Amino acid sequence: MKKLMAVVLVLLLAVSALGVCAAEDGKISIKVLILPKFEVGGMAADFPGEAQYYFEAYCQGGEEYDVKGSFEGNKLYVKDGVALCVTGMGKVNAAVTLMTLLTDSRFDFSDAYILSTGCAGSAYEYGVMGDVFLITAGVDFDLGHHADAREMITDRQNTWFYDASFDSAAYKLFDQELMAKLYDLVKDVKLETTPKTLNFMSVTFDNAEWAIREPKVLRGTTVTGDNYWKGMYDHANAVLMCETYGAPDPYALTEMEDMGIAVAADRMGMLDRVIVLRDSVNMDVFMNGASPESLWDEHFDDSLASEDSVESADIFATAMKNNFTVGKVIIDAILNGEV
């Protein structure tokens, strides 16, 4: 009996030693990679940008890694299988950051879900500020052909022209079975708004029925542009793009990164595990009498994060919290093996 116990002890020590070697020599396994695009201030304990709520909940107190090829000082934060990295704004920054991470030999992303999260401008007559959108497909605003309205010789309202040669990069369909499962998880999550935002939407859109509802979780298609656009003409272009590509859900919002992430993930064979979650902090049309000249004049300072923004009223921080409230349900389900 003593000999048997001695043998078992030796075997246990051997297995333990092998485990230590595997841990020391192996890659760090990532289950969820969270990709916000910017942070307003610090990563914790101040006014929240796109990263802060997620960082505080999942990565604070974990390990920090320098990210080669990213912008100076950027870090990958890792704790208990969850990683977070701020990508920077625009499709190029987002795609380069994701590709840099996925090819980093220190980490194993083979079973990871990629959660692209952040704020966006929601589509006139579909979303209200404070909504959270689970994106089921993406369209690249910049691929195809665009004309300046002043060049048009007909009364055609759309200034975007479809070109099939761009299809493989211009439209990405996310895994519809996964999207359906996730939407069932989050569709009834209670979201918050503010009295100021409700009044803002009501006054701006003349008390229209679509504009005065409480925020909620919606499915939709995103239109990703490398420029920050607004206006009814490009709203019409975005609607046309989503209809032309046959997206399963309506045009819901516009942002600046998600198609970069989708293309990079697709190249790496991971498109089926991309999840895009966006909250609305403004609209895709001009409001309150604003014009391009007034809103984007270099001498006019209006931050979306301000509680007096002419674009977003005081919804920014609330919308960030809404995003996290929905995102936490998704991340926890992944970590618990429910997805």
N, C-alpha and C positions, 0 to 999 in steps of 0.2 A: 504493500500500500504506500509505504514511504517512497519507494522507487517510482511508483506511478505519479505521485504528487510532485516529485522532483522533476520528472519528465514534463508534466503539464506546466510547471513553473518555468522551465527552460523554454518551452514552446511559447508561452505567453510573453516572456522577455524578448524572444526573437521577433515575434509579431509586432510587439511594441516598438522595437528598434527599427523594424522595417517601416512602420507607420511614421516614425520621426523622420526617417530619410525621405519618405515620400512627401511629407509636409515641407521638409527643408528644400528638397530638390524640385518639387512640383510647382505648377502654376497656381495662382490665386483664382479660385473659382468664383465667378460672378453670376448671380441669378437675375438681378435687375440692374440695368444701366439707365440712370436718370439723366436726361440731357436738357436742362434749362438753357436759355440763351444769354441771359445777363442777370446780374444782381445789382440792386440799387446802391447798396452800401456794403457793409460787411456781410459775412455768411450767416451771422446769427445775431439775435437780440437787438435789432434796430428795425427801421422801416423795411418791410419785406418786398423783395423783387421776385423773380421767377424761381430762384433756388432755395430761399431761406427756409420755408416751412419744411421742405423735403430734407434739407440738410440737417435741420435740428431734430427731426423725427428719426432719421435713418443713418446718418453718417457722422454726426457730431461725436467727438471722442474716439473716432476710428483712426485709421492710417491715412497719411497724405503722400501722394506720389507726384513727382514732377512729370509733366506731359511733354515729351519731345515733339517738336513740330507745332505746338500750340502757341498761343500768345504768351508773352513774358509773364511769369509768375503764376500761370494757371496751374491748377492742381486737379488730380483725380482723387476724390475722397472715397474711402472704402471701409465698410464695417459690416460684418456678419452677412456677406454675400451681396450686399447692396453697394453700388458705386454711383457716384454723382460727379459730373464734370460740366462746367459752363462752356458752351461751344463758341460764344461770340455770335454776332448778328450777321445774317445773310446766308445764302445757300452755300457759298464757297467755304466760309468759316465752319458751318455746320458739317458739311461733307468731309472736309479735311480733318476736323477734330474726331469725327466718328471713325474714319478710316485709320487714323493714327492710333486710336484706342484699340480697335479690333485687331490690329496687326502687332500690338505690343506683346512681346514674348513673355512678359511677366504675368499675364492674365489669361484666364480661360473663359472665353465668352460663348463657348459652344452650346451651352444650354440657356443662355441669357435672353431675357426679353428687353427690348429697347423702348424706353418710355420717353418720347419727345414731348416736353411740356413747356407751357409759356402762355403769354397773352396774345391777343389778336384783335382785329377789327371785324365785327360781325356784319352779316349781310342785311342790308335794308329790307324790311318786311319779312325777315326770317328770325333773326336773333335780337335779343335785347342785351344791354350791358349787364354783366353779372352771370350770364349763361355760361355753362361749361359744355364743350362739344367733344364727343368721341368721334374722331374722324375715320371714315370708312374708305376714303379714296382721296388722292391728291392730284392736282393739275399744276403744271408749271406755267405761270402767267407769261413768262418771257419767251417761250418757245413757240414758234409759228411766225406770223408776220404782223407787225403793228404799223399803223399809219397815224400821222397827225390829222386830226379832224379837219384842219385847214387845207389839207391836200386832197380831200375827198371831192369827187366831181358828181356824186349822186347824193341822195338824201338818206343813204344807208346809215343807221344809227351805230352799228358796231364798227369799230376800227381795228379789230383783230381778225386775221384771216388764217384759217386752218391749213396746216401743211403736214401730210401723213408721214413725211420722212422723219419727223421728230417724235413719232408716237412712242417709241421704246423708252425715251427719257422724259417725255412730257406728261405721261399719265401713269400713275401707279395705283393699283387696286390692292388694298390691304386684305389680310385673311378674313373672309366674311364670316366663317364659322367662329373664329376668335372674337370678332367684333360683336356678333350676336350674343355670345356668352358674356362678354364684358358688359354690354349694354343692359342685359338682364340684371347684372349685379348692381349697376349704378343708376339706373333710370329713375328710381324713386328717392335718390339722395336729396335731402332738403338743402337748398341753397339760400344764401342771404342777399339782401340788397340794402340800400339806404333810402331814406325819404328824399334826400336831395337828388339821387339818381332817378328815382321814380318820377319826380316832378320834372326833371331834365328831359326824360324821354317823352313825357306827356306833352310838355310845352313845345318841344322841338318838332314833334311829329303830329301836332294838332290833335292830340288825344285819340289817335288811331288805335283800333282794338289790338292790333299786333304789338304795339309799342308800350302798352300800359300794364302788361301782365308781369307777374313775378318771374324771376329767373328760374331756369330748370336745366336739366341735362338733356342734350339733344344729340342725335346722330347728324352727320353732315359731311360735305366734301370741302376740302380746303383748296384755295388757289394761292400758290406760293410765288411771290414776286421779289426780285432783288431791289425793288424800289418801293418806297412807302407812298402808295397812291390812295387817292380818294376821288369820289365823284360818280355821278349817275352814268356817264359814258363807260367808264371802266367797270362799274357794277354790271352794266349790260354785257360787257365783254366777258366778265367772269361767269355770268349765267350761261352765256353762249358756249363758253369753253366746257363747262360741266355737262351741258346737254350734248355737245358734239362728241365728247368722249364716252358718253353713256354711263356716267357715274351713278351708283346705286342710290345715293341720297342727294338732296339739293345742295347747291352752293350755299355754304354756311358762313364761311369766314375767309379772311385773307391774312397771311403772315409772310415771313421772309426766310424760313429755314427748312420746312418739313419735306419738301421735294428733294433737297440736297441730302437729307438724312435717308430718305426712302431709296434714292438711287445708290448711295453708298452701301446701304444694307442689302439691297438687291444684288449688287456686285459680289457681296460676300456670302450670298445664299441665305440671308437672314430676313428677307422682307416679310415672311410669314410670322415673325415675332416682333414686328414694329407696332407700337401703340402710340397714337398721337392724341394728346389731351390738351385742349386749349380753352382758355377763358376769355370772354369778351370784355375789353376795357374801353372800347370806343366803337364807332360805326364806320362803314366803308363809304359814307357820303358826308358832305360838309353839313355842319349843323350850326344853329345860332347865328346865322348870317355870315359865317366864316367863308373865306375864299382862299384859293391857293396863295394869293399875294399877301393876305393878312395873316394866315395861319403859319406859313413857312418863311415869312420875312426874317432875314438874319438878325434883325433887331428885336424880334418878338420872342419872348421866352415863355413857353408854355409846356410844362412837363406833364405827361400822363399821370405821373405819380403824385402830382399836386392835388390837394383837396379842392382846389378852385380852378381846375383845368377846364378850358372851354371845349375840350374834346370829350372828357370822360367824367365830368363832375367830380365826385369823391369816391368812385367805385373801385379804384385800382387795388387798394389793400384788401377790400372785401372780395373782389374777384380772385385775387391770389389765394385767399383762404378757401374760397369755393373750389378752386382747382385742386388744392391739396386734399380737401375733404373727399372729393371724388377719387383722386389719385391714390389715396391711402387705402381705399377699399380694394382697388385693383392690385396694388403692390402686396398687400397682406394676403390676398387670395393667391397670388403667385408664390409667395414664400411659404404658404400653408399647403401648397400642392393642389389647389382647387382649380387651377387654370391649366 
